[in-house]
């Protein structure tokens, strides 16, 4: 019954956004409706495996954009991709002291709260290291929520981007065999990725298989429009539902810390965006989305609707996430040992 209520509420939010002609109604309508209800302590519940399955659609969309021409562009991206490690290091140098000294988080929680990796990955790694999982969930949930909310505003106001790019062809216009291949790539990539322990399996697994099909000349288009809208709907629900059970104390301390940290991240991301565009390493919209520290799924949606180069944006985000996931546990141990020796 909780899921039925959540679905009905999200559907209502989507219809209201659609009726008022507001941007991205399938994403922002459910997200705002579920967020408000969650903060009001309404009985909401996420959609579990259905939400995860919806993310596979975005993985297929990214994989379909990986074509031979993308590999021709990789050398041109190399210079901006090389900025990613410096971006991560700077975030750590600013973010960890920010959470420790300003907000009083313990060392482990401060480190994993500062890292701009995948939300689930940072919660899992942080919990295993002894950090507070509830705090990490709220910090990263707040980060994703605010960036997803403000990024479209920045795109339209500062970059004159139109968020009306066709997100895909209708199902009726796509070849049946390509649709079947996409479904197969989504399911096998997701479940196969989980079996081998691939991080972000619901997106990266389908992405890898679809990329292989695209490079093999078997797939020539993104998933149908209806599928991408469905993915936006469940993505919006998932973001809003993460705030279920938030207490007033958590709002004042943890969520407020997350909001303040987003401002810090925005300044750092803006600086790197300016560097990339000034040096001619990328166009403004692509540079902005590539360094916006949001979630991979959310940035995929914004890249699609803004007409940005999906390959450029996702290549940078994948680089950031891989470096954070590989480097975060190592860096955390080094920092904590150094901190303990000082203590």
Short mmCIF file of the C-alpha atoms (twelve columns), coordinates in Angstrom:
data_MODEL
# 
_entry.id   MODEL 
# 
loop_
_atom_site.group_PDB 
_atom_site.id 
_atom_site.type_symbol 
_atom_site.label_atom_id 
_atom_site.label_alt_id 
_atom_site.label_comp_id 
_atom_site.label_asym_id 
_atom_site.label_seq_id 
_atom_site.Cartn_x 
_atom_site.Cartn_y 
_atom_site.Cartn_z 
_atom_site.pdbx_PDB_model_num 
ATOM 1   C CA . UNK A 1   0.000  0.000   0.000   1 
ATOM 2   C CA . UNK A 2   2.906  2.342   0.681   1 
ATOM 3   C CA . UNK A 3   4.210  1.780   -2.835  1 
ATOM 4   C CA . UNK A 4   0.750  2.298   -4.326  1 
ATOM 5   C CA . UNK A 5   0.473  5.593   -2.451  1 
ATOM 6   C CA . UNK A 6   3.979  6.617   -3.526  1 
ATOM 7   C CA . UNK A 7   3.211  5.805   -7.165  1 
ATOM 8   C CA . UNK A 8   -0.075 7.745   -7.095  1 
ATOM 9   C CA . UNK A 9   1.631  10.741  -5.469  1 
ATOM 10  C CA . UNK A 10  4.470  10.705  -8.014  1 
ATOM 11  C CA . UNK A 11  1.973  10.419  -10.850 1 
ATOM 12  C CA . UNK A 12  0.070  13.430  -9.480  1 
ATOM 13  C CA . UNK A 13  3.273  15.459  -9.312  1 
ATOM 14  C CA . UNK A 14  4.095  14.531  -12.898 1 
ATOM 15  C CA . UNK A 15  0.617  15.525  -14.128 1 
ATOM 16  C CA . UNK A 16  0.795  18.886  -12.321 1 
ATOM 17  C CA . UNK A 17  4.205  19.677  -13.841 1 
ATOM 18  C CA . UNK A 18  2.931  18.582  -17.251 1 
ATOM 19  C CA . UNK A 19  -0.218 20.722  -16.979 1 
ATOM 20  C CA . UNK A 20  1.781  23.787  -15.912 1 
ATOM 21  C CA . UNK A 21  4.265  23.210  -18.757 1 
ATOM 22  C CA . UNK A 22  7.178  23.095  -16.305 1 
ATOM 23  C CA . UNK A 23  10.540 21.641  -17.398 1 
ATOM 24  C CA . UNK A 24  11.220 17.896  -17.212 1 
ATOM 25  C CA . UNK A 25  7.801  16.953  -15.746 1 
ATOM 26  C CA . UNK A 26  8.602  13.214  -15.691 1 
ATOM 27  C CA . UNK A 27  11.682 13.859  -13.532 1 
ATOM 28  C CA . UNK A 28  10.872 16.909  -11.417 1 
ATOM 29  C CA . UNK A 29  7.160  16.201  -10.858 1 
ATOM 30  C CA . UNK A 30  7.680  12.875  -9.052  1 
ATOM 31  C CA . UNK A 31  10.844 14.141  -7.355  1 
ATOM 32  C CA . UNK A 32  9.193  17.199  -5.822  1 
ATOM 33  C CA . UNK A 33  5.989  15.384  -4.873  1 
ATOM 34  C CA . UNK A 34  7.898  12.588  -3.110  1 
ATOM 35  C CA . UNK A 35  10.311 15.031  -1.465  1 
ATOM 36  C CA . UNK A 36  7.540  17.161  0.045   1 
ATOM 37  C CA . UNK A 37  5.639  14.064  1.194   1 
ATOM 38  C CA . UNK A 38  8.800  12.540  2.679   1 
ATOM 39  C CA . UNK A 39  9.575  15.680  4.671   1 
ATOM 40  C CA . UNK A 40  5.946  15.657  5.863   1 
ATOM 41  C CA . UNK A 41  6.519  12.077  7.109   1 
ATOM 42  C CA . UNK A 42  4.003  10.548  4.705   1 
ATOM 43  C CA . UNK A 43  4.112  6.725   4.409   1 
ATOM 44  C CA . UNK A 44  6.274  6.406   1.298   1 
ATOM 45  C CA . UNK A 45  8.357  3.500   0.038   1 
ATOM 46  C CA . UNK A 46  10.705 3.141   -2.928  1 
ATOM 47  C CA . UNK A 47  10.124 0.702   -5.765  1 
ATOM 48  C CA . UNK A 48  13.123 -1.542  -5.136  1 
ATOM 49  C CA . UNK A 49  14.126 -3.628  -8.136  1 
ATOM 50  C CA . UNK A 50  11.730 -1.728  -10.420 1 
ATOM 51  C CA . UNK A 51  13.682 1.491   -9.825  1 
ATOM 52  C CA . UNK A 52  16.971 -0.305  -10.411 1 
ATOM 53  C CA . UNK A 53  15.594 -1.826  -13.626 1 
ATOM 54  C CA . UNK A 54  14.605 1.656   -14.809 1 
ATOM 55  C CA . UNK A 55  18.225 2.770   -14.455 1 
ATOM 56  C CA . UNK A 56  19.262 0.111   -16.966 1 
ATOM 57  C CA . UNK A 57  17.452 2.170   -19.618 1 
ATOM 58  C CA . UNK A 58  19.905 5.003   -19.042 1 
ATOM 59  C CA . UNK A 59  22.797 2.555   -19.266 1 
ATOM 60  C CA . UNK A 60  21.506 1.417   -22.659 1 
ATOM 61  C CA . UNK A 61  21.121 5.057   -23.753 1 
ATOM 62  C CA . UNK A 62  24.747 5.790   -22.885 1 
ATOM 63  C CA . UNK A 63  25.972 2.605   -24.537 1 
ATOM 64  C CA . UNK A 64  24.100 3.428   -27.739 1 
ATOM 65  C CA . UNK A 65  25.985 6.739   -27.920 1 
ATOM 66  C CA . UNK A 66  29.338 4.908   -27.930 1 
ATOM 67  C CA . UNK A 67  30.065 4.709   -31.632 1 
ATOM 68  C CA . UNK A 68  33.285 4.526   -33.665 1 
ATOM 69  C CA . UNK A 69  33.168 8.309   -34.010 1 
ATOM 70  C CA . UNK A 70  33.444 8.630   -30.206 1 
ATOM 71  C CA . UNK A 71  36.825 6.909   -30.271 1 
ATOM 72  C CA . UNK A 72  37.946 9.425   -32.862 1 
ATOM 73  C CA . UNK A 73  37.076 12.137  -30.338 1 
ATOM 74  C CA . UNK A 74  38.863 10.557  -27.351 1 
ATOM 75  C CA . UNK A 75  42.252 12.156  -28.080 1 
ATOM 76  C CA . UNK A 76  40.532 15.545  -28.091 1 
ATOM 77  C CA . UNK A 77  38.988 14.765  -24.681 1 
ATOM 78  C CA . UNK A 78  42.269 13.608  -23.157 1 
ATOM 79  C CA . UNK A 79  43.330 17.019  -21.882 1 
ATOM 80  C CA . UNK A 80  40.045 17.706  -20.064 1 
ATOM 81  C CA . UNK A 81  39.890 14.123  -18.726 1 
ATOM 82  C CA . UNK A 82  43.366 14.650  -17.224 1 
ATOM 83  C CA . UNK A 83  41.869 17.438  -15.110 1 
ATOM 84  C CA . UNK A 84  39.563 14.983  -13.314 1 
ATOM 85  C CA . UNK A 85  42.186 13.671  -10.815 1 
ATOM 86  C CA . UNK A 86  43.061 17.258  -9.829  1 
ATOM 87  C CA . UNK A 87  39.344 17.992  -9.467  1 
ATOM 88  C CA . UNK A 88  38.912 15.038  -7.080  1 
ATOM 89  C CA . UNK A 89  42.027 15.880  -5.043  1 
ATOM 90  C CA . UNK A 90  40.907 19.491  -4.639  1 
ATOM 91  C CA . UNK A 91  37.456 18.354  -3.541  1 
ATOM 92  C CA . UNK A 92  39.027 16.088  -0.897  1 
ATOM 93  C CA . UNK A 93  41.368 18.818  0.364   1 
ATOM 94  C CA . UNK A 94  38.466 21.234  0.761   1 
ATOM 95  C CA . UNK A 95  35.624 18.839  1.625   1 
ATOM 96  C CA . UNK A 96  37.145 16.724  4.400   1 
ATOM 97  C CA . UNK A 97  38.190 19.701  6.606   1 
ATOM 98  C CA . UNK A 98  34.850 21.332  5.783   1 
ATOM 99  C CA . UNK A 99  32.873 18.448  7.273   1 
ATOM 100 C CA . UNK A 100 35.284 17.832  10.176  1 
ATOM 101 C CA . UNK A 101 35.938 21.362  11.395  1 
ATOM 102 C CA . UNK A 102 32.780 23.213  10.375  1 
ATOM 103 C CA . UNK A 103 30.149 20.520  10.963  1 
ATOM 104 C CA . UNK A 104 31.909 18.288  13.493  1 
ATOM 105 C CA . UNK A 105 31.720 14.986  11.596  1 
ATOM 106 C CA . UNK A 106 34.103 12.210  12.602  1 
ATOM 107 C CA . UNK A 107 37.083 11.533  10.306  1 
ATOM 108 C CA . UNK A 108 35.605 8.576   8.432   1 
ATOM 109 C CA . UNK A 109 32.191 10.128  7.885   1 
ATOM 110 C CA . UNK A 110 33.775 13.420  6.796   1 
ATOM 111 C CA . UNK A 111 35.945 11.692  4.209   1 
ATOM 112 C CA . UNK A 112 33.187 9.639   2.562   1 
ATOM 113 C CA . UNK A 113 30.721 12.538  2.739   1 
ATOM 114 C CA . UNK A 114 33.191 14.714  0.810   1 
ATOM 115 C CA . UNK A 115 33.920 12.199  -1.971  1 
ATOM 116 C CA . UNK A 116 31.915 12.867  -5.177  1 
ATOM 117 C CA . UNK A 117 31.396 9.217   -6.085  1 
ATOM 118 C CA . UNK A 118 28.266 7.179   -6.631  1 
ATOM 119 C CA . UNK A 119 25.752 7.530   -3.815  1 
ATOM 120 C CA . UNK A 120 25.410 3.806   -3.095  1 
ATOM 121 C CA . UNK A 121 29.152 3.166   -3.425  1 
ATOM 122 C CA . UNK A 122 30.095 5.882   -0.945  1 
ATOM 123 C CA . UNK A 123 27.512 4.635   1.567   1 
ATOM 124 C CA . UNK A 124 28.728 1.024   1.270   1 
ATOM 125 C CA . UNK A 125 32.445 1.879   1.456   1 
ATOM 126 C CA . UNK A 126 31.864 4.390   4.239   1 
ATOM 127 C CA . UNK A 127 29.800 1.956   6.311   1 
ATOM 128 C CA . UNK A 128 32.470 -0.737  5.964   1 
ATOM 129 C CA . UNK A 129 35.082 1.801   7.132   1 
ATOM 130 C CA . UNK A 130 33.004 2.717   10.193  1 
ATOM 131 C CA . UNK A 131 31.339 5.923   8.964   1 
ATOM 132 C CA . UNK A 132 27.713 6.803   9.766   1 
ATOM 133 C CA . UNK A 133 25.605 5.397   6.862   1 
ATOM 134 C CA . UNK A 134 22.544 7.530   7.657   1 
ATOM 135 C CA . UNK A 135 24.609 10.729  7.513   1 
ATOM 136 C CA . UNK A 136 26.274 9.651   4.269   1 
ATOM 137 C CA . UNK A 137 22.894 8.834   2.726   1 
ATOM 138 C CA . UNK A 138 21.498 12.262  3.575   1 
ATOM 139 C CA . UNK A 139 24.622 14.163  2.500   1 
ATOM 140 C CA . UNK A 140 24.849 12.492  -0.899  1 
ATOM 141 C CA . UNK A 141 21.082 12.484  -1.349  1 
ATOM 142 C CA . UNK A 142 21.056 16.232  -0.737  1 
ATOM 143 C CA . UNK A 143 23.961 16.703  -3.165  1 
ATOM 144 C CA . UNK A 144 22.147 14.870  -5.960  1 
ATOM 145 C CA . UNK A 145 18.803 16.552  -5.218  1 
ATOM 146 C CA . UNK A 146 20.158 20.109  -5.343  1 
ATOM 147 C CA . UNK A 147 22.384 19.574  -8.377  1 
ATOM 148 C CA . UNK A 148 19.561 17.927  -10.336 1 
ATOM 149 C CA . UNK A 149 17.267 20.812  -9.375  1 
ATOM 150 C CA . UNK A 150 19.658 23.684  -10.124 1 
ATOM 151 C CA . UNK A 151 21.588 22.305  -13.119 1 
ATOM 152 C CA . UNK A 152 18.693 22.828  -15.588 1 
ATOM 153 C CA . UNK A 153 18.342 26.411  -14.335 1 
ATOM 154 C CA . UNK A 154 22.052 27.059  -14.930 1 
ATOM 155 C CA . UNK A 155 21.859 25.462  -18.368 1 
ATOM 156 C CA . UNK A 156 18.974 27.659  -19.477 1 
ATOM 157 C CA . UNK A 157 20.024 30.938  -17.819 1 
ATOM 158 C CA . UNK A 158 23.810 30.947  -18.259 1 
ATOM 159 C CA . UNK A 159 24.288 28.733  -21.314 1 
ATOM 160 C CA . UNK A 160 21.070 29.434  -23.242 1 
ATOM 161 C CA . UNK A 161 20.510 25.690  -23.535 1 
ATOM 162 C CA . UNK A 162 17.096 24.405  -24.510 1 
ATOM 163 C CA . UNK A 163 15.920 21.394  -22.531 1 
ATOM 164 C CA . UNK A 164 13.646 20.317  -25.368 1 
ATOM 165 C CA . UNK A 165 15.998 18.078  -27.325 1 
ATOM 166 C CA . UNK A 166 14.172 14.962  -28.587 1 
ATOM 167 C CA . UNK A 167 15.038 12.244  -26.091 1 
ATOM 168 C CA . UNK A 168 14.389 9.407   -28.509 1 
ATOM 169 C CA . UNK A 169 12.125 8.085   -31.217 1 
ATOM 170 C CA . UNK A 170 8.733  6.575   -30.372 1 
ATOM 171 C CA . UNK A 171 8.702  2.816   -29.887 1 
ATOM 172 C CA . UNK A 172 6.651  2.384   -33.062 1 
ATOM 173 C CA . UNK A 173 9.442  3.888   -35.193 1 
ATOM 174 C CA . UNK A 174 12.259 1.623   -33.986 1 
ATOM 175 C CA . UNK A 175 13.035 -1.781  -35.512 1 
ATOM 176 C CA . UNK A 176 11.699 -4.629  -33.398 1 
ATOM 177 C CA . UNK A 177 15.010 -6.516  -33.463 1 
ATOM 178 C CA . UNK A 178 16.864 -3.465  -32.083 1 
ATOM 179 C CA . UNK A 179 14.306 -3.110  -29.269 1 
ATOM 180 C CA . UNK A 180 14.778 -6.768  -28.364 1 
ATOM 181 C CA . UNK A 181 18.563 -6.352  -28.371 1 
ATOM 182 C CA . UNK A 182 18.236 -3.341  -26.050 1 
ATOM 183 C CA . UNK A 183 16.055 -5.297  -23.609 1 
ATOM 184 C CA . UNK A 184 18.515 -8.195  -23.687 1 
ATOM 185 C CA . UNK A 185 21.508 -5.886  -23.142 1 
ATOM 186 C CA . UNK A 186 19.717 -4.160  -20.251 1 
ATOM 187 C CA . UNK A 187 18.833 -7.370  -18.407 1 
ATOM 188 C CA . UNK A 188 21.977 -9.407  -19.088 1 
ATOM 189 C CA . UNK A 189 24.238 -6.402  -18.471 1 
ATOM 190 C CA . UNK A 190 22.527 -5.597  -15.168 1 
ATOM 191 C CA . UNK A 191 22.381 -9.113  -13.745 1 
ATOM 192 C CA . UNK A 192 25.712 -10.163 -15.210 1 
ATOM 193 C CA . UNK A 193 27.329 -7.039  -13.795 1 
ATOM 194 C CA . UNK A 194 25.914 -7.788  -10.341 1 
ATOM 195 C CA . UNK A 195 27.189 -11.368 -10.503 1 
ATOM 196 C CA . UNK A 196 30.781 -10.277 -11.171 1 
ATOM 197 C CA . UNK A 197 30.620 -7.450  -8.605  1 
ATOM 198 C CA . UNK A 198 30.670 -4.572  -11.115 1 
ATOM 199 C CA . UNK A 199 30.108 -1.234  -9.371  1 
ATOM 200 C CA . UNK A 200 27.031 0.582   -10.670 1 
ATOM 201 C CA . UNK A 201 25.991 -2.662  -12.391 1 
ATOM 202 C CA . UNK A 202 22.511 -1.415  -13.306 1 
ATOM 203 C CA . UNK A 203 24.017 1.305   -15.504 1 
ATOM 204 C CA . UNK A 204 27.518 0.143   -16.410 1 
ATOM 205 C CA . UNK A 205 26.554 -3.453  -17.294 1 
ATOM 206 C CA . UNK A 206 23.898 -2.454  -19.856 1 
ATOM 207 C CA . UNK A 207 26.160 0.347   -21.074 1 
ATOM 208 C CA . UNK A 208 29.042 -2.044  -21.830 1 
ATOM 209 C CA . UNK A 209 26.864 -4.585  -23.668 1 
ATOM 210 C CA . UNK A 210 24.988 -1.925  -25.643 1 
ATOM 211 C CA . UNK A 211 28.266 -0.233  -26.567 1 
ATOM 212 C CA . UNK A 212 29.468 -3.560  -27.976 1 
ATOM 213 C CA . UNK A 213 26.253 -3.870  -29.995 1 
ATOM 214 C CA . UNK A 214 26.580 -0.273  -31.194 1 
ATOM 215 C CA . UNK A 215 30.208 -0.722  -32.235 1 
ATOM 216 C CA . UNK A 216 29.231 -3.977  -33.929 1 
ATOM 217 C CA . UNK A 217 26.650 -2.106  -36.039 1 
ATOM 218 C CA . UNK A 218 23.684 -3.952  -34.479 1 
ATOM 219 C CA . UNK A 219 22.101 -0.927  -32.737 1 
ATOM 220 C CA . UNK A 220 21.757 2.511   -34.297 1 
ATOM 221 C CA . UNK A 221 19.553 4.494   -31.909 1 
ATOM 222 C CA . UNK A 222 18.859 5.207   -28.253 1 
ATOM 223 C CA . UNK A 223 16.053 3.498   -26.311 1 
ATOM 224 C CA . UNK A 224 12.577 4.706   -27.276 1 
ATOM 225 C CA . UNK A 225 11.159 7.928   -25.911 1 
ATOM 226 C CA . UNK A 226 8.675  6.123   -23.664 1 
ATOM 227 C CA . UNK A 227 11.433 4.121   -21.981 1 
ATOM 228 C CA . UNK A 228 13.561 7.179   -21.203 1 
ATOM 229 C CA . UNK A 229 10.523 8.997   -19.778 1 
ATOM 230 C CA . UNK A 230 9.837  5.942   -17.599 1 
ATOM 231 C CA . UNK A 231 13.440 6.032   -16.365 1 
ATOM 232 C CA . UNK A 232 13.052 9.723   -15.492 1 
ATOM 233 C CA . UNK A 233 9.866  8.973   -13.524 1 
ATOM 234 C CA . UNK A 234 11.430 6.308   -11.294 1 
ATOM 235 C CA . UNK A 235 14.651 8.299   -10.939 1 
ATOM 236 C CA . UNK A 236 12.659 11.281  -9.644  1 
ATOM 237 C CA . UNK A 237 10.785 9.033   -7.190  1 
ATOM 238 C CA . UNK A 238 14.031 7.524   -5.906  1 
ATOM 239 C CA . UNK A 239 15.593 10.922  -5.186  1 
ATOM 240 C CA . UNK A 240 12.564 12.180  -3.254  1 
ATOM 241 C CA . UNK A 241 11.990 8.973   -1.270  1 
ATOM 242 C CA . UNK A 242 15.570 9.051   0.084   1 
ATOM 243 C CA . UNK A 243 14.407 11.743  2.519   1 
ATOM 244 C CA . UNK A 244 11.789 9.536   4.191   1 
ATOM 245 C CA . UNK A 245 12.151 9.634   7.985   1 
ATOM 246 C CA . UNK A 246 14.348 12.728  8.131   1 
ATOM 247 C CA . UNK A 247 14.091 14.304  11.585  1 
ATOM 248 C CA . UNK A 248 14.200 18.004  12.425  1 
ATOM 249 C CA . UNK A 249 17.597 17.499  14.033  1 
ATOM 250 C CA . UNK A 250 18.932 15.899  10.827  1 
ATOM 251 C CA . UNK A 251 17.481 18.727  8.763   1 
ATOM 252 C CA . UNK A 252 19.254 21.318  10.891  1 
ATOM 253 C CA . UNK A 253 22.626 19.566  10.928  1 
ATOM 254 C CA . UNK A 254 23.129 16.917  8.250   1 
ATOM 255 C CA . UNK A 255 20.944 18.235  5.430   1 
ATOM 256 C CA . UNK A 256 22.136 21.790  6.123   1 
ATOM 257 C CA . UNK A 257 25.725 20.520  5.848   1 
ATOM 258 C CA . UNK A 258 24.836 18.877  2.534   1 
ATOM 259 C CA . UNK A 259 23.327 22.110  1.206   1 
ATOM 260 C CA . UNK A 260 26.378 24.124  2.259   1 
ATOM 261 C CA . UNK A 261 28.699 21.556  0.695   1 
ATOM 262 C CA . UNK A 262 26.884 21.759  -2.631  1 
ATOM 263 C CA . UNK A 263 27.785 25.455  -2.733  1 
ATOM 264 C CA . UNK A 264 31.440 24.527  -2.210  1 
ATOM 265 C CA . UNK A 265 31.248 21.906  -4.967  1 
ATOM 266 C CA . UNK A 266 29.510 24.361  -7.279  1 
ATOM 267 C CA . UNK A 267 32.359 26.836  -6.938  1 
ATOM 268 C CA . UNK A 268 34.973 24.157  -7.651  1 
ATOM 269 C CA . UNK A 269 33.005 22.752  -10.595 1 
ATOM 270 C CA . UNK A 270 32.484 26.252  -12.026 1 
ATOM 271 C CA . UNK A 271 36.222 26.872  -11.839 1 
ATOM 272 C CA . UNK A 272 37.040 23.712  -13.799 1 
ATOM 273 C CA . UNK A 273 34.269 24.469  -16.296 1 
ATOM 274 C CA . UNK A 274 35.843 27.856  -16.958 1 
ATOM 275 C CA . UNK A 275 39.284 26.251  -17.386 1 
ATOM 276 C CA . UNK A 276 37.956 23.706  -19.900 1 
ATOM 277 C CA . UNK A 277 36.043 26.261  -21.954 1 
ATOM 278 C CA . UNK A 278 38.781 28.919  -21.821 1 
ATOM 279 C CA . UNK A 279 41.402 26.457  -23.051 1 
ATOM 280 C CA . UNK A 280 39.050 25.269  -25.770 1 
ATOM 281 C CA . UNK A 281 38.961 21.715  -24.431 1 
ATOM 282 C CA . UNK A 282 35.176 21.469  -24.591 1 
ATOM 283 C CA . UNK A 283 32.007 23.408  -25.335 1 
ATOM 284 C CA . UNK A 284 30.354 25.237  -22.395 1 
ATOM 285 C CA . UNK A 285 27.303 22.967  -21.959 1 
ATOM 286 C CA . UNK A 286 29.343 19.771  -22.184 1 
ATOM 287 C CA . UNK A 287 32.015 21.152  -19.818 1 
ATOM 288 C CA . UNK A 288 29.386 22.192  -17.278 1 
ATOM 289 C CA . UNK A 289 27.668 18.794  -17.290 1 
ATOM 290 C CA . UNK A 290 30.982 16.902  -17.310 1 
ATOM 291 C CA . UNK A 291 32.185 18.552  -14.086 1 
ATOM 292 C CA . UNK A 292 28.816 18.932  -12.329 1 
ATOM 293 C CA . UNK A 293 29.222 16.551  -9.348  1 
ATOM 294 C CA . UNK A 294 25.827 14.930  -9.697  1 
ATOM 295 C CA . UNK A 295 24.959 11.283  -10.114 1 
ATOM 296 C CA . UNK A 296 25.739 9.510   -13.363 1 
ATOM 297 C CA . UNK A 297 22.088 8.672   -14.050 1 
ATOM 298 C CA . UNK A 298 20.927 12.233  -13.416 1 
ATOM 299 C CA . UNK A 299 23.646 13.753  -15.607 1 
ATOM 300 C CA . UNK A 300 22.753 11.285  -18.366 1 
ATOM 301 C CA . UNK A 301 19.169 12.566  -18.362 1 
ATOM 302 C CA . UNK A 302 20.281 16.215  -18.477 1 
ATOM 303 C CA . UNK A 303 22.792 15.518  -21.252 1 
ATOM 304 C CA . UNK A 304 20.054 13.867  -23.328 1 
ATOM 305 C CA . UNK A 305 17.432 16.604  -22.896 1 
ATOM 306 C CA . UNK A 306 19.943 19.428  -23.458 1 
ATOM 307 C CA . UNK A 307 21.323 17.873  -26.631 1 
ATOM 308 C CA . UNK A 308 24.840 17.750  -25.187 1 
ATOM 309 C CA . UNK A 309 27.499 15.339  -26.426 1 
ATOM 310 C CA . UNK A 310 26.573 12.324  -24.299 1 
ATOM 311 C CA . UNK A 311 29.893 10.612  -24.968 1 
ATOM 312 C CA . UNK A 312 31.885 13.607  -23.691 1 
ATOM 313 C CA . UNK A 313 29.786 14.034  -20.541 1 
ATOM 314 C CA . UNK A 314 29.648 10.376  -19.548 1 
ATOM 315 C CA . UNK A 315 33.330 9.721   -20.274 1 
ATOM 316 C CA . UNK A 316 34.234 12.396  -17.721 1 
ATOM 317 C CA . UNK A 317 31.749 11.115  -15.128 1 
ATOM 318 C CA . UNK A 318 32.899 7.529   -15.532 1 
ATOM 319 C CA . UNK A 319 36.496 8.661   -15.056 1 
ATOM 320 C CA . UNK A 320 35.544 10.538  -11.872 1 
ATOM 321 C CA . UNK A 321 33.524 7.656   -10.427 1 
ATOM 322 C CA . UNK A 322 36.147 5.006   -11.243 1 
ATOM 323 C CA . UNK A 323 38.931 7.093   -9.697  1 
ATOM 324 C CA . UNK A 324 36.868 7.780   -6.565  1 
ATOM 325 C CA . UNK A 325 35.785 4.159   -6.119  1 
ATOM 326 C CA . UNK A 326 39.316 2.822   -6.601  1 
ATOM 327 C CA . UNK A 327 41.102 5.575   -4.731  1 
ATOM 328 C CA . UNK A 328 38.703 6.401   -1.888  1 
ATOM 329 C CA . UNK A 329 39.392 3.355   0.336   1 
ATOM 330 C CA . UNK A 330 43.160 3.726   -0.162  1 
ATOM 331 C CA . UNK A 331 43.131 7.464   0.493   1 
ATOM 332 C CA . UNK A 332 40.851 7.052   3.510   1 
ATOM 333 C CA . UNK A 333 43.257 4.599   5.146   1 
ATOM 334 C CA . UNK A 334 46.251 6.858   4.506   1 
ATOM 335 C CA . UNK A 335 44.473 9.940   5.855   1 
ATOM 336 C CA . UNK A 336 43.207 8.124   8.946   1 
ATOM 337 C CA . UNK A 337 46.629 6.686   9.735   1 
ATOM 338 C CA . UNK A 338 48.201 10.117  9.409   1 
ATOM 339 C CA . UNK A 339 45.447 11.602  11.553  1 
ATOM 340 C CA . UNK A 340 45.933 8.927   14.245  1 
ATOM 341 C CA . UNK A 341 49.706 9.500   14.342  1 
ATOM 342 C CA . UNK A 342 49.108 13.209  14.852  1 
ATOM 343 C CA . UNK A 343 46.631 12.419  17.604  1 
# 
